[in-house]
């Protein structure tokens, strides 16, 4: 399941790569004053354990620098939790433009009220736009537990607020 999930997640993000990327342009750190974060800052292994009930090791971080994406993956036995964080401007791509492109592909996707500036459910999980950060939260492709997904997303957004000092 983990291999299938990672394949689907990477396929979604590779779909957005042609959205104006130009590798000859320098990477920008994003909006002035916007802190650059690590996805593990948004959900620690202790918080993941409290929410999922599994004693995860530290997350494995992978990166797609061309779009400013970093994934923090907690994976142990049959338990899986992933937090994706896209930030900063890369060529003509911003977190907002990437989010909008993916959302356009899932026009009728359901939402979970009360999370982020905007959100929708589509593979690999919950997509959230908040204060210029594009965040994905996933419990695995086959996991449909919206309440648990909501709880994880709420904790991620709480931590985002703490690190960015937004209200």
C-alpha positions in Angstrom: 0.0 0.0 0.0 2.8 2.4 0.8 4.4 2.0 -2.6 1.0 2.6 -4.4 0.3 5.6 -2.2 3.7 7.2 -2.9 3.3 6.6 -6.6 -0.1 8.3 -6.6 1.1 11.2 -4.5 4.2 11.7 -6.8 2.0 11.4 -9.9 -0.3 14.2 -8.7 2.7 16.5 -8.1 4.4 15.6 -11.3 1.2 16.6 -13.1 1.8 20.2 -11.9 5.5 20.4 -12.8 4.9 21.8 -16.3 2.8 24.7 -14.8 5.4 27.2 -15.7 8.6 25.7 -14.2 11.8 27.1 -15.6 14.9 25.4 -14.0 17.1 28.3 -15.1 15.4 30.7 -12.8 16.6 31.0 -9.2 14.4 29.7 -6.4 12.7 32.3 -4.3 12.0 31.9 -0.6 8.4 33.1 -1.1 6.5 36.0 0.3 8.7 38.5 2.2 8.5 37.7 5.9 7.0 34.2 5.4 9.1 31.7 7.4 10.4 28.7 5.5 9.2 25.6 7.5 10.0 21.9 7.6 7.0 19.6 7.4 8.1 17.8 10.5 7.6 21.1 12.4 3.9 20.8 11.6 3.5 17.4 13.1 6.0 15.8 15.5 6.3 12.1 16.0 4.7 12.5 19.5 1.8 14.4 18.1 1.4 11.7 15.3 1.4 9.0 18.0 -1.2 10.9 20.1 -3.5 11.2 17.0 -3.0 7.8 15.4 -2.1 5.7 18.3 1.1 4.3 16.8 4.7 4.9 18.2 6.2 6.2 14.9 9.9 6.8 14.5 11.0 10.2 13.1 9.4 10.9 9.8 11.2 10.3 6.5 11.5 13.5 4.6 11.5 13.6 0.8 11.7 16.7 -1.4 10.6 17.9 -4.8 12.6 21.2 -4.9 11.3 22.3 -8.3 7.9 22.9 -6.8 8.9 23.7 -3.2 7.4 20.4 -1.9 8.6 18.5 1.2 6.9 15.4 2.5 7.2 14.1 6.0 6.2 10.4 6.1 5.4 8.4 9.2 5.2 4.8 8.3 5.2 1.8 10.7 3.6 -1.6 10.0 0.1 -0.8 8.6 0.0 2.7 10.0 0.7 5.6 7.6 0.6 9.4 8.0 2.0 11.9 5.6 2.2 15.7 5.8 3.2 17.6 2.6 4.2 21.2 2.7 4.6 23.4 -0.4 6.0 26.8 0.1 7.9 29.6 -1.6 7.8 30.6 -5.3 9.6 28.4 -7.8 9.7 30.0 -11.3 6.1 30.8 -12.1 4.7 28.3 -9.5 3.5 29.4 -6.1 1.8 27.3 -3.5 -1.5 29.0 -4.5 -1.1 28.3 -8.2 -0.2 24.7 -7.5 -3.2 24.2 -5.2 -5.5 25.9 -7.7 -4.2 23.6 -10.5 -4.8 20.4 -8.5 -8.2 21.6 -7.2 -9.2 22.3 -10.8 -8.6 18.6 -11.6 -11.0 17.7 -8.8 -13.8 20.2 -9.3 -16.5 18.2 -7.4 -14.2 17.2 -4.5 -15.8 17.4 -1.1 -14.5 19.7 1.7 -14.1 19.5 5.4 -15.5 22.7 6.9 -13.5 24.8 9.2 -10.0 23.9 8.0 -7.7 26.4 6.4 -8.5 29.2 4.0 -9.7 26.5 1.6 -9.5 22.7 1.4 -10.7 19.7 -0.6 -10.5 15.9 -0.4 -8.7 14.2 -3.3 -5.8 11.7 -3.7 -3.7 11.4 -1.6 -5.9 13.0 1.1 -6.8 16.4 2.4 -5.4 19.4 0.5 -5.4 22.6 2.4 -4.4 26.2 1.5 -3.5 28.3 4.5 -1.7 31.7 4.7 0.3 31.0 1.5 1.2 27.5 2.5 -0.2 24.5 0.6 -0.5 21.5 2.9 -1.5 17.9 2.3 -2.4 15.5 5.0 -2.9 11.8 4.3 -3.6 8.7 6.3 -3.1 6.4 3.2 -5.1 6.0 0.1 -7.5 3.4 1.6 -8.2 5.4 4.8 -11.5 7.2 4.6 -11.6 8.3 8.3 -12.6 12.0 7.9 -12.7 12.6 11.7 -9.2 11.4 12.2 -8.1 13.3 9.1 -9.7 16.4 10.5 -8.0 16.0 13.8 -4.5 15.6 12.2 -5.2 18.6 9.9 -6.3 20.7 12.8 -3.1 19.9 14.7 -1.0 20.7 11.6 -2.8 24.0 11.2 -2.4 24.8 14.9 1.4 24.2 14.6 1.5 26.3 11.3 -0.1 29.2 13.2 2.4 28.8 16.1 5.4 28.9 13.7 4.1 31.7 11.5 2.4 33.7 14.3 -0.7 34.3 12.3 -4.1 34.8 13.9 
